[in-house]
């Protein structure tokens, strides 16, 4: 069992959400992913399949922080190549919670991973 505590990104002081896709040599992916998770901006880091093999989700204090963090990543991880970037305009649902324009829960739709698909 693990405890998960989530909060509104817009009132957290980290209102900008960005997704980065990257390519990392297979022999570096575990080491890089583990050290990425120590950075406060990193919300999630996951190995994925395909040409781009790493997905990084960021919470940033400002849009300008995106470029600052990319520069930091390039300096710290020379074998990591960022291939795509996206800024999330608005999150409407997170972990079964429907969110308002401020990122606060309005109601929930329970997540049932064992439910049969239609």
N, C-alpha and C positions, 0 to 999 in steps of 0.2 A: 504494500500500500504506500502511496505517496500523496502528500498534500500539495495541492496546487492553489495558489492565490493569484488572482488576476485583478487588474485594475484598469480603469479608463485611460487610454493612451493620451487623450486630449487634456486631461487634468493631472497627468502624472509628471509633467515637465519634459516628457519625451513624445511630443505630438506627431512627429513625422515617422511614418513607417516606410521602409524601403526593402526591396528584395534584390539580392545579387545572385547571379549564376556564375559559376567559376569552373575552371579546369585545373585539376591538380594531378600530378603523377600518382598512380595508384600506391606506390610505396611511401608517399608523403601524406596521404589523405587522413589517416588516423592521427598523426602527430599534429598536423595543421588544424584539424577540427577540434582537437582537445585544447590547443592553445587559443584558438579563436573564442572558445566559450568562456575564457577568462576576461574578455573585453566587456565592459559594461554596456556597450551599444548592441551587442549580439543577443538577440532574443531567442534565436534558434539556428542551429547549424546541422545540416543533414546530408549524408552521402546519398546521391540519386543515380539512376541509371542514365546512360546516354553519353553523348560527347561532353556535355557539361555534367560533371560528376559531383558538384557540391552546390547546395542551396544555402544561402545565408539570409536570415531575416533580421533586420535592424530596427531599433527604435532610436531616433535621433532627436536632439534638442532643436535643431533647425535644419532647413534644407541645405544650407552651406556646409553643415557637418558631414554630408554625404561625400563631398570632394575631399575633405580633410581625412576622413576615415579611409577612403580609397587610396590616398597617398600613403597613409600609415601601413595599410595592408601590402602595398607594392614594396615598400622599404623592408618590412618585417618578413614577408614571404615571397622571395623571388621566384619560386616555382609555381605560385598561384597566379592564374591569368583570369581576370574578370572578363566575362564575355557578354553579359547582359545586365541591365539595371532597370528597375521599375519602382516608381513611387506609388504607394497605395493612396488613392484619393479619399477613401472612406471605408471603414470596416463596419459591415452591417450585422455580422454574426460571428461569434467566437465561442467555441466549445458548447454549442447548444443554446447560447444566450443570444437573443435578438437585441441589438443595441440601438440606442437613439443617436442623434447627431453629435452628442457629447461623449459617446462611447460607453454609456451606462445602460445596464440591463433594463429592458422594458418588460420582457417575459422570457420564458425558456421553452425550448423544444428539447425534451430529453434525448440524449444520444444513446441509442441502443445498438451496440456493435453486433449483437446476436440476432437482430431482426432479419427476417427473410426478405430478400429483394423481391420487388413486384415482378 
